Amino acid sequence: MDDWLAAIGVETFKSASFSLGVIGFEVSGCTDASTLAGKLPQTRDIGYLLLQGDALHYGAANT
């Protein structure tokens, strides 16, 4: 399901850009784009759609 939600986020980004999207259970307030500074965490309990330069990158949960 996370991959499906990420795909929706990627499509949405094409018409309404954003700097961070988080995907998972109870993600509200877990982090913000400025804290991540364009870098995906190595260990991820949730998925991230993170703007890096001009491109949106998806980092799936890996724990």
HUZIWO-V704330 format. One record per helix or strand. SS is the DSSP state (H for helix, E for strand). FROM is the first residue (numbers start at 0). LEN is the number of residues. If there is no record, write none. Layout:
ss = {SS | SS}
from = {FROM | FROM}
len = {LEN | LEN}
This chain:
ss = {H | E | H | E | E}
from = {1 | 19 | 32 | 46 | 54}
len = {12 | 4 | 4 | 6 | 5}
